């Protein structure tokens, strides 16, 4: 992590869960962190859990990654204010319950795809523009899911819906980004982190009732993996990291 000390990281979906944990740990590791979310007050509230001397290194900014104009404007502002973006953590994601064959399901499906796929692509495009301009070693991390590699099978529930498809897209997009970054002639790494079940707000409240007592990871487990990935030397690129809680069934 020493290579990124005093440099700028952008974390989407930073108001809670995995995004909040990553934002906090990056600040503690010496980075300037801009947390993006629609609930900026929650990012500001995180500062109280930081050492006083580090609180000024966490900035909260409003951004709806589903709004392309808003996203472009926000990334331009960050680039200008913080002298470029060195690390992007794409953590914004949603999970909606419906079925692909339900009537009137287009709203939830579009929300998942717009957030988990289109939003990730636009944020990465804008961060890349900054990284390319400043010509420093940089890194993009996509927070993916184990569902991006296999679809959990359940005869009784329709809750997984389009979510696995959106995460399978992230798995493919990661490789496309890797190839495009190489062609750009810039030293920009990309990594996909695919956790199993993580205890966050995205998990439905009755999840344990449906599936029984299943093991969960904590957001901090994923955050520590981000620190490890960013700490690898320039010649090492971790392409995919799958993290499961011990005893996970799939």
C-alpha positions, 0 to 999 in steps of 0.5 A: 500500500505504500505506493498509494500513500497520499494518493486518491481513491474513489469508492462507489457505494461508500455509505454502508456495508462493504463500501464503507469498510473499504473507504475506512480502511483505505483512509487508515492505510494513508489514502485520500478517499472520496466516497460516493453515494446517494446517502452522503450523510452516512459517509460523513458519519463514518468520520467519527470512527476514524482517528481525528488526524485522518478525518479530513482525508475522507470526503463524501460526495453525492453521486447516483451511478445510474445517472450518467450526467451526474457521474461524469460531472462528479468524476470531473470534479474529483479529477480537478480537486484531487489532482487525479484518481489513482484507485477506483473501487466499484462497490455500488450494487443493488439486489431486487426480488422478482422473477424474469417471467413475472409481469411488470418486472422491468423496473427492478430488472433495469435498476439492477442492470443500470447500477451493477453493470452500466454504472460500473462501466461509466464509473470505470470509463471516467476514472480511466480518463483521469488515470490515463491523463495523469500517467501514474500506476493505478488500479480498478477493483470491481466488487463482484459476487460468487453469483458472478461465477455460478447461479445458486439453484433454488426451486422455491424462491425467485429472489435471485432474478437478474442479479447473477446475470449482472454479476456474470457481466462484471466477470466478463467486463473485468477481462475486457477492462484488463485487455483495454488497459493493456492496449492503452499503454498505461500501467492500470491494473484491474481486479474482480473480488467475488465474495460469497454471502456478506452480512450487509444491507443488500441481504434480505431481512428474511434470508436466514429464515429462507435458507437456514443458518448459513455462514456470512463474511463481514464487510471488513473481510472484503476490505482487507482483501482490497488492501492486499490487492493494492499492496501487490508489486507493479509486476503482479496483477490479481485478476480474480479473487473469490472469497467464501465464508467457511462452510458455504454450501455453494 
